[in-house]
Amino acid sequence: MRSPASTPLLKAALWDMDGTIVDTEQYWIAAEHALVEEHGGQWSHEKAMQLVGQSLVFSAGLLQEAGVRLEIREIIDTLTGHVGSLVREEVPWRPGARELLDELHTAGIRCALVTMSEAPLAREIVASLPKPYFEFLVTGDTVTQGKPHPEAYLKAVELLQEADPELGLHHCVALEDSAPGVAAAVASGVTTVAIPHIVPLPEDPRRATWDTLAGRTVADLQELVTLRHETTPAPAPAFSGGGRND
């Protein structure tokens, strides 16, 4: 009989979308290039990398600096529309993401989407999945502070607690690919797994790093959450500073 101390602590997985579940960063970069060029400017690969994982408001501000003569809202709508049209042609799934989602679903582990993309695009991608894996979506248009601020992750945990008041930060794991997204998850206090994709990430003992989700299982996530619980006290959420994915 399993003792209480050995009972798996994992209750919920919080998923980033762009770059983690789907390889849409290539779509966002194409949209940025097209928009800047339309306004007579130039957009480099280096500049595009600065936007990976950032909030859309932040990204729109840098595009204005690059010469895009549109309001923030217009830029966001244009980029999202471009990416949405490409997603409707093909959803570029990341290796192992759908398989791990399905195993979590079968195991009864709750899942939430935590993305800086806005709700219409997030819903379109979620609708492409074969099952209703996500209990709810926290999107960039539902928070006041985007990643790397932890607001989106803290909001997700609060929503999970509505159905399970005993659920805490130590019961949750976040899966992220970008520096802003990883920073947001770590700052929230949840166990964090980085799966670097477009941009390499520096070493950080506060998180785990996997090369890919391919072959990863619920047991792997449970092990991380349990190890974190056994080796460190549950941290209080903390963040200083400000802030797509994400």
N, C-alpha and C positions, 0 to 999 in steps of 0.2 A: 504494500500500500504506500502510495506517495505521501511523504510528510509535507506539512505546510511549507517548510523552509525550502523544499525542492520544487514546489509548484511553480511552473513557468509564470513569470511576471508579465509577459507581453500580452497587452490587451488591445493595442491599436497601432496601426502603421499609418504615418502621415506622409503622403507622396507629393513631391514636386512633380510637375508635368513636363515642361519644355526641357529637353536634354536628359531627362530621367526616364519617363515613360515613352515619350515620342522624340524623335530627332528633328524637331521643328526649328532648332536654332538656325539651320541652313535656310529655312524659309524666312525667318525674321531678317537675317543678314541680306538676303536677296531683296526683301521689301525695303530695307534701309537704303541700299545702293540705288534702287529705282527711284525712291523719293528724293534723295539728295541730288541725283543727276537731273531729275525733272526740274529742279530749282537752280540748275547751273553750277552746283557745287561738286566737290569730290569727296568720296567716302572710301577710306582705306580699310584693309583687314584689321589693322591695329585699332582703329577707332571702333570697328564693329565688336571687337573683343571686349572693349570697355563696357558694352551694354549687356553682355551675357549675364543673365541672372538678375539684372536690375529691374526696378519697377518701370512701368511704361511711362509714367510721368517724368522720371529721371531721364529715361532714354529720349523722350520727346524734347527735353530741354537741350540735350547735347546735339540733337539733330537741328534744332533752331540755331545753335551756335555754328553749325556747319553750313548754314545758309538756307534752311527750309523756312520759307516765309508763310507759315501757317500757325494757327493757335495750337496749344497743347492738345486740346480735345480733337481737333482736326487731324493732327499727326497720328494720335492713337487710333482713331477710327480708320485712317488710311492704311496704317501698318496692319491692323487686325483684319481688315477686309482682304488685303493681299494674302496674308497667311491663311485666312479662312478659305480662300479660293483654291489655294494649293493643297490644303488638307482635304478638301472635297474631291480632289483628283486622286490623292494617295495619302494615307496616314503612315508616316515612316516610324514604325515601332522600334524601340530600343531593345537589344537582345536581353531576353530573360524577364522583362518587365511583366508581360502578360502572364507568363507561367507562374511567377511569384505571386502576382495578384490572385490568380486562381487558387493557388495553394492556401493563401491567407483566407480567402473566402470559404474554402472547404473546411478549414480549421476553426472557423468562427471568430477569427481576429478581425476586428472592425477596421475599416479603411476610410480615410478622408483625403481629399485632394487639396493641396495647399499651393496655389500657383499665383504668380503675378500677372498671368494672362487674364483677360476679362471673361465674365461668365458666358457670353454667347460662344466664344471659341472653345472654352473648356468643356461646355456641355456638348458641343459637336464632337469633340474627341472622345469624351466619355461614352457618348451614344454609339460610337464605333466598336466599343468593347462588347464581347458576347454575353456578359452578365452584369447585373447592377452591383459592381464591386464597391462603389463609393457610397457611403452613407450620406455624405454631403460634400459640397465644394466650398472652400474659402478662396475667393478670387481677388485679383488686384483691385477691382472696383468695389469691394466690400470692406476694405481696410483703409485707414487714414494714413498709415505709414508702411511703405513697402519694404521688402527685403533689401538690405540686411537687418532691418529692425525686426524683432521677434513677434510683433503684433499678430501676424497671420497665424503663426504656430500657437500662440497663447489663446487666440480665438478658437482655433480648432479643438484644443484641449477643453476649453470651457463648454463648447457644444457637445463634446463627448460626455462630459460630466453631467449633462442634463438627464441622460438615460442611465448613468452609472456614477452616482456621487462619490463612490469610493475610488474611482479612477484618478490617478495622479500622473504627474510628469514622468515618474519613474516607470510607469506602465507603457510608455509610448516610445516609438522609434521613428525617426524621420529619415527619408531617403532623398538625397540631393546631389546635384552634379556641379553646381557653380559656387564660386567663392561667396557672393552675397547670400545665396540660399543656405549654404553650410553655416555661415555666420549667424543667420537668423535662427536656424534650428539649434545651434549650440547655445546661443544667448537665451533661448527659451527655457533651456534646462532639460530637454528630452535627449535620449540617446540618439546620436547622429551617425549616419552612414554616408560617406561621400563616395560617389561613383563618378570620378572626373571624366569629362567628355571633350568638350571643345577647348577648354582652358585648363592647363595643369594647376593643381592645387599644392600649396606648400604643406610640409609635414605639420601635423597638429595632434598632440597626444589626447586632446579632448574629444576626438572623433575616431571612428574606424574608417578605413579606406579600402574599397573593393575595386578591382579593375573592371568588373562587369557584374551584372545581375544574373547572367547566364549560369545555370547550375546552382544558384543560391536557393536556400530553402527557409521555411518558417523556423526550423531548428537553429539555423545560423543566426537569425534575428533574436530568437529567444535567448541564445547563449550570450549575445552582446548585452541585452537588457539585464540579464541576471548578473553577469560579470560586473557591469557598471553599478548595480545595486549593492553588490557585495564589497566592492572596493572603494566606493566613494559615497559620501552622504548625498542625499537628494539636494541639488543646488537650488537656491532661490533664483527666480528669473532676474536677469540683469542685462542692461544694455546702455551703452552711451554712444552717441553719434547719430547719424541719420542715413537714410538711404536716398529683367523680365523673368523670369522663371516663376524659373524658377521655378 
